[in-house]
Each structure stands twice: as structure tokens, then as C-alpha cells.
């Protein structure tokens, strides 16, 4: 008899979460935003705010206005800087407008859940519970509450995983994601980690990605790379930015120094992981899981190095879960590192739920956890690097 598929647990937990929000909203006569904030999600008014922002650009584009103009204003008279690639205006032709934002937001949520179920694959009940805890965390719920278009990028990366044995097809999926946001470019690492690296494809797609994003941002109007300090951010430069925001005088070079240190720490952690790796593969018989790891984890590491980014970009770490759950279950050497990684992931993901975000101490401790997760992830990347090549070779022999 086949074991039960834990993906039903994920679907059930997602439905229970939505039911709980609906019941609390009706019972307490509170808005869904207030209920989500009570559940630890840093929700804002209106719901699906990021989708609404893009919808206003699409509305302006549809009536002949230029949302790329420096003085473009929304209907409320607020200037909204269009710092997304111009390709997002194409959503106008798919029916995105301020009137369809609620529908679009719910469709994005369904798309995210469906993509995650494809990423998970068949799993045990215990693994289903772990996945459910990850998906119901405030950090992950944040991407759905905002209706952030990173969900589309996430879906494209899942498509790249599903078409992993066709490098050109999977590469185009990543290329499209890169055109929408630059950071998916790091996913092309998966073309190099295989036993026969696709160097030509790697270079072609990287050049194509750089060209696509350069064109998209050049036509985007007033582009800004400054996220703005928020308690809902993580990244290499955030600790000095938090201190500066609290009125402490810091050297203007300190954020850059932190960023440089993060890069050196990344290189050192990957090197240490590669040196201390156990013999053979630590993720047995799971070529799919390793591919998912090398698609998502390089993106997460790049985002952390970039400075300060919104927490919802941590959904890229969901691509690491299949490999680490397999490692943790296999009782292989150093499997406790996978358990440490999971602990750090959930500690950070649920921090908004139990901490006072107005506290300087808690803000700094949260970033310490973020750094620990970053270093542990890079250490694991080094440990899995050799095992990936070995396992991919075995997979190719089996397939042939």
C-alpha cells in the first residue's frame, strides 16, 4: 500500500488558515487587514497593495498616460515611482486594472499554492506538516497578502524545475523571470552544477538576462533601488541601517562594509562546507530535490547580499526544503545541520508573530537570526556541491 500523500495536509492547512481569517473577520467585526496583523502578517490597507500599485500603472497606460513619468500620480494624488521593468505594463492586456485587483490577488494566491504543491511533489504526512508550517508563516503569507508579483517569478522557477531535463526550456523560464526582476539571474547556477556544465547556455542566458533587465529598467521611468527601512526586511546592510534609523551616528561606509563582509563570509562558508562535506551524496537518490536547491538558494544568497529586501523574497528558500527534508530524514552524516537550518528558518519566519517590532533589541536579534540562516545556507551549499555532481551522473546513467 502506498503511503499517504502529505500534500493533502498542505491543502487542508491552507483552507483552515483562510477559514480562521474569515471567522475572525466576521466574529470580531475587524477588517481582514487587522486580523492578518493579529496573526503576525505585516498587512497593509488595501489588501493586495502591490498588485494595486501595478494596476494603477496599467490603468494609466491604457488611457494613454505615461506611468513612467517622474510626476505620475495615482487617483489619490500620490506620486508612485514606477521602479518595475516596463514589461509589467503588459498585464494591462491580460485585464489587470484597479477594478480587477481583488480577483487578480486571489488568482495569484491560488497560483502560489499550486506552484508550491508542484515543488513539494509527493511527501510524507510529517513533511506535509513542515511544509504547512512554512506556508502559513507570516513571512510567506506576506507575499500573498501584498499580491506581490514575485509569485509569478516563483511560478516560473517551479516551471524551470519541472523542465530541468530540458536546459533550454528551463533556461527560458528563468530568463523570463530575470526580465521581470534581476535577481532570478542567480538561478542559472543550476546549469553549472551538473556533471556536464552547460557553459555556453549559461553565458547566453546570462547575457540575455542582463540585456532584458537593462532594457526593461531603462524604459521604466524613475527607477529606485532604495527599499526604505522597514521591520519587514532582511539583508546584509540592514543592521547599520537600523542603527542609523534610530539616530545613531554611523560611518556612511558601514552598510557597504557589512555588504562586503557578507560576501567574504559567503565564500568562506561555502568553502568550509565543501571541505567538511561527508563522502558521497548527503541527499540520496533525489536529483529533483538537488535541482530545486540550486535554482532557489543562489537567488536567496544574492538577495541577502544585495542589501535590504522585503521579507517575502525569502520564499526562495522554499526551494531548499525538499533537499534538506530528504537529508534530515536519511540519517546521513551531519544531518543535524539540516535540522539547525529548519530551526533558523522557522525562528525567523515567525519572528513577527511573537516579537515587538518596535524594540531595537528585537530588531537586531532578528537580523542576527537572518545572518545565521544566511551562513548556514551557504555552508550547506558547499556541502551539497560535490554530492550534486555525483547524483546527477547517477541520474544520467539511469536515464540512458
C-alpha positions in Angstrom: 0.0 0.0 0.0 1.3 3.4 -0.9 1.9 5.8 1.9 -0.4 8.8 2.2 0.5 11.9 0.3 1.2 14.7 2.7 0.2 17.4 0.1 -3.4 16.9 1.3 -2.2 18.2 4.7 -0.8 21.3 3.0 -4.1 22.0 1.2 -6.1 21.3 4.4 -3.9 23.7 6.5 -4.2 26.4 3.8 -8.0 26.1 3.9 -8.1 26.1 7.7 -6.0 29.3 7.7 -8.4 31.0 5.3 -11.4 29.8 7.3 -9.8 31.1 10.5 -9.3 34.5 8.9 -12.9 34.6 7.6 -14.3 33.6 11.0 -12.2 36.1 13.0 -13.1 38.8 10.5 -16.8 38.2 10.9 -16.8 37.5 14.6 -14.8 40.5 15.7 -16.1 42.8 13.0 -12.5 43.6 12.2 -11.0 44.1 8.7 -9.1 41.3 7.2 -6.0 43.5 7.4 -6.4 43.8 11.2 -6.9 40.0 11.5 -3.9 39.3 9.5 -1.8 41.7 11.6 -3.0 39.8 14.7 -1.7 36.6 13.0 1.7 38.3 12.6 1.4 39.2 9.0 2.5 42.8 8.4 -0.6 43.5 6.4 -1.4 46.9 5.0 -4.5 48.7 3.5 -5.7 47.8 1.0 -5.1 44.1 0.6 -3.1 43.1 -2.5 -1.4 46.5 -2.3 1.5 45.6 -4.6 -1.0 44.4 -7.3 -2.9 47.6 -6.9 0.2 49.7 -7.5 0.9 47.9 -10.8 -2.8 48.1 -11.7 -2.7 51.9 -11.4 0.2 52.0 -13.8 -1.7 49.7 -16.2 -4.8 51.9 -16.0 -2.7 55.0 -16.8 -1.0 53.1 -19.7 -4.4 52.0 -21.0 -5.7 55.6 -21.3 -2.6 56.9 -22.9 -0.9 58.4 -19.8 2.8 57.7 -19.1 3.2 55.9 -15.8 7.0 56.2 -16.3 6.9 60.0 -15.9 8.6 61.4 -12.8 5.4 63.2 -11.7 3.0 60.4 -12.3 0.3 60.4 -9.6 -2.3 57.8 -8.6 -6.0 58.9 -8.3 -5.4 60.0 -4.7 -2.7 62.4 -5.9 0.2 60.4 -4.6 3.3 60.1 -6.8 4.1 56.4 -7.4 7.5 55.8 -8.7 7.5 53.1 -11.4 10.6 51.1 -10.5 9.5 47.9 -12.1 10.5 46.9 -15.6 8.3 48.1 -18.3 7.2 44.6 -19.1 4.7 44.7 -16.2 2.6 47.1 -18.2 1.8 44.2 -20.4 -0.5 42.9 -17.7 -3.0 45.6 -18.9 -3.6 43.3 -21.9 -4.4 40.5 -19.5 -7.2 42.5 -17.9 -5.3 43.9 -14.8 -6.9 47.1 -13.6 -7.8 48.7 -10.3 -11.3 47.1 -10.6 -9.8 43.5 -11.1 -7.2 43.7 -8.3 -9.2 41.5 -5.8 -9.6 38.8 -8.5 -6.0 39.1 -9.5 -4.9 38.9 -5.9 -6.8 35.7 -5.2 -5.6 34.2 -8.5 -2.0 34.9 -7.5 -2.6 33.2 -4.2 -4.0 30.1 -5.9 -1.1 30.2 -8.4 1.4 30.3 -5.5 -0.3 27.4 -3.7 -0.5 25.3 -6.8 3.2 26.0 -7.7 4.2 25.1 -4.2 2.4 21.7 -4.4 4.3 21.0 -7.7 7.5 22.0 -5.9 6.8 19.7 -3.0 6.0 16.6 -5.0 4.8 13.5 -3.2 5.7 13.8 0.5 5.0 12.1 3.8 2.5 13.4 6.3 5.2 14.7 8.6 6.8 16.6 5.7 3.4 17.9 4.8 3.1 19.4 8.3 6.5 21.0 8.0 5.6 22.5 4.6 2.3 23.7 6.0 4.1 25.5 8.9 6.4 27.2 6.3 3.5 28.3 4.1 1.4 29.6 7.0 4.2 31.6 8.4 3.9 35.4 8.4 6.8 35.8 6.0 5.2 33.6 3.4 1.7 34.9 4.0 3.1 38.4 3.4 3.7 37.7 -0.3 0.1 36.6 -0.8 -1.3 39.5 1.3 0.5 42.0 -0.8 -0.4 40.3 -4.0 3.3 40.7 -4.9 4.3 39.8 -8.5 7.2 37.8 -7.1 4.6 35.0 -7.2 4.9 35.0 -11.0 8.7 34.7 -10.7 8.3 31.9 -8.2 6.0 30.0 -10.6 8.4 30.5 -13.5 11.2 29.0 -11.3 9.0 26.0 -10.5 8.4 25.5 -14.2 12.2 25.6 -14.6 12.4 22.8 -12.1 9.8 20.7 -13.8 11.6 21.1 -17.2 15.1 20.6 -15.6 16.0 17.8 -18.1 15.5 20.3 -21.0 18.0 23.0 -20.2 16.9 25.3 -23.0 13.2 25.2 -21.8 14.1 25.6 -18.2 16.6 28.4 -19.1 14.0 30.3 -20.9 11.7 30.1 -17.8 14.5 31.6 -15.7 15.2 34.2 -18.4 11.6 35.4 -18.4 11.8 35.7 -14.6 15.0 37.6 -14.8 13.5 40.1 -17.2 10.8 40.8 -14.6 13.2 41.1 -11.7 17.0 40.9 -11.9 17.7 38.5 -9.0 16.4 35.3 -10.7 19.6 35.5 -12.8 21.3 33.6 -10.0 19.2 30.6 -10.8 21.3 29.9 -13.8 23.8 28.3 -11.4 21.9 25.1 -11.8 23.2 24.9 -15.3 26.8 24.8 -13.9 26.4 22.4 -11.0 25.6 19.4 -13.3 28.3 16.8 -14.3 28.4 18.3 -17.8 28.1 22.1 -17.2 26.2 23.9 -19.9 28.6 26.8 -20.1 27.5 28.1 -23.4 23.8 28.1 -22.4 24.8 29.7 -19.1 26.6 32.6 -20.8 23.9 33.1 -23.5 21.2 33.2 -20.8 23.1 35.5 -18.5 23.8 37.9 -21.4 20.2 37.7 -22.4 19.0 38.3 -18.8 21.3 41.4 -18.4 20.1 42.8 -21.7 16.4 42.2 -20.9 16.5 43.8 -17.5 18.7 46.7 -18.8 16.1 47.4 -21.4 13.2 47.0 -19.1 14.6 49.2 -16.4 15.8 51.8 -18.9 12.2 52.3 -20.0 10.7 52.1 -16.6 10.9 55.8 -15.7 12.3 56.9 -12.4 13.8 53.7 -11.1 14.8 53.5 -7.4 16.8 50.7 -5.7 16.1 52.0 -2.2 13.6 49.9 -0.5 13.4 52.1 2.6 14.0 50.8 6.1 11.3 48.5 7.4 11.0 46.0 10.1 9.9 43.6 7.4 13.2 43.4 5.7 16.4 41.3 5.8 19.7 41.7 4.1 23.4 42.3 4.6 23.2 46.1 5.2 20.2 46.1 7.5 21.9 46.2 10.9 23.7 49.5 10.3 20.6 50.9 8.6 18.5 50.1 11.7 21.1 51.8 13.9 21.1 54.9 11.7 17.3 55.0 11.7 17.4 55.1 15.5 19.5 58.2 15.4 22.9 56.6 16.0 25.8 58.3 14.1 27.4 55.6 11.9 30.1 55.8 9.3 28.4 56.2 5.9 30.7 53.4 4.7 29.4 50.9 7.3 26.5 49.5 5.2 28.9 48.8 2.4 31.4 47.2 4.8 28.7 44.9 6.1 27.9 44.0 2.5 31.5 43.3 1.7 31.8 41.2 4.8 28.7 39.2 3.9 30.3 38.3 0.5 33.5 37.2 2.2 31.6 35.2 4.7 29.6 33.6 1.9 32.8 32.5 0.1 34.3 31.2 3.4 31.1 29.3 4.4 30.8 27.6 1.0 34.5 26.7 1.1 34.2 25.2 4.7 31.1 23.3 3.7 32.9 21.8 0.7 35.9 20.8 2.8 34.0 19.2 5.6 31.4 17.5 3.4 30.7 13.9 4.1 31.7 11.3 1.5 29.2 10.7 -1.3 25.9 12.4 -1.6 24.1 13.6 1.5 20.8 13.6 -0.4 20.4 10.1 -1.7 18.5 9.4 -4.9 16.9 12.8 -5.1 18.1 14.6 -8.3 14.9 16.6 -8.3 15.5 18.0 -4.8 19.0 19.0 -5.6 18.0 20.8 -8.7 15.4 22.7 -6.7 18.1 23.7 -4.2 20.4 25.0 -6.9 17.6 27.0 -8.6 16.3 28.8 -5.4 19.2 29.0 -3.0 21.6 31.1 -5.2 18.8 33.6 -5.6 18.3 33.8 -1.8 22.0 34.3 -1.3 22.2 37.1 -3.9 19.1 38.8 -2.4 20.8 38.8 1.0 24.0 40.2 -0.4 22.1 42.9 -2.3 21.5 44.9 0.9 17.9 45.2 2.3 15.0 43.4 0.7 11.4 42.7 1.7 10.9 39.5 3.7 8.6 37.9 1.1 11.7 37.3 -1.1 12.6 34.6 1.4 10.0 32.4 -0.4 13.1 31.4 -2.5 14.2 29.3 0.5 11.2 27.1 -0.1 13.2 25.6 -3.0 15.8 24.3 -0.4 13.2 22.4 1.7 12.9 19.2 -0.4 16.7 18.6 -0.3 17.0 19.4 3.4 14.0 17.4 4.4 15.5 14.4 2.5 18.9 14.9 4.2 17.3 15.2 7.6 15.3 12.0 7.1 18.1 9.9 5.7 20.2 9.9 8.9 23.3 10.7 6.9 26.3 12.3 8.5 25.9 15.9 9.6 22.1 15.6 9.1 21.8 17.8 12.3 22.8 20.8 10.2 19.6 20.4 8.2 17.6 20.4 11.5 19.5 23.6 12.5 18.6 25.2 9.2 15.0 24.4 9.7 15.0 25.8 13.2 16.6 29.1 12.0 14.1 29.3 9.1 11.1 28.9 11.4 12.6 31.2 14.0 13.0 34.0 11.5 9.7 33.3 9.7 7.6 33.5 12.8 9.5 36.3 14.5 6.9 38.9 13.5 4.3 36.8 15.3 5.9 36.8 18.8 8.2 39.8 18.9 7.8 43.5 19.5 8.9 45.1 16.2 9.2 48.4 17.9 12.0 47.2 20.1 15.6 47.9 18.9 16.8 44.8 20.7 14.3 42.6 18.9 15.0 44.2 15.5 18.7 43.5 15.9 18.2 40.0 17.3 16.0 39.2 14.3 18.8 40.3 11.9 21.3 38.1 13.9 19.0 35.2 13.1 18.9 36.3 9.5 22.7 36.3 9.3 22.8 32.8 11.0 20.4 31.5 8.4 22.4 33.1 5.6 25.7 31.5 6.8 24.1 28.1 7.5 22.6 28.1 4.0 25.9 28.9 2.3 27.6 26.2 4.5 25.0 23.7 3.3 25.5 24.8 -0.3 29.2 23.9 0.0 28.4 20.5 1.5 25.9 19.7 -1.3 28.1 20.9 -4.2 30.0 17.7 -4.6 27.1 15.5 -3.9 25.1 17.2 -6.6 27.6 16.3 -9.4 27.7 12.7 -8.2 24.0 12.3 -8.1 23.4 13.9 -11.4 25.9 11.5 -13.0 24.0 8.6 -11.5 20.7 10.0 -12.7 22.1 10.4 -16.3 23.3 6.8 -16.4 19.8 5.6 -15.2 18.0 7.7 -17.7 20.2 6.5 -20.6 
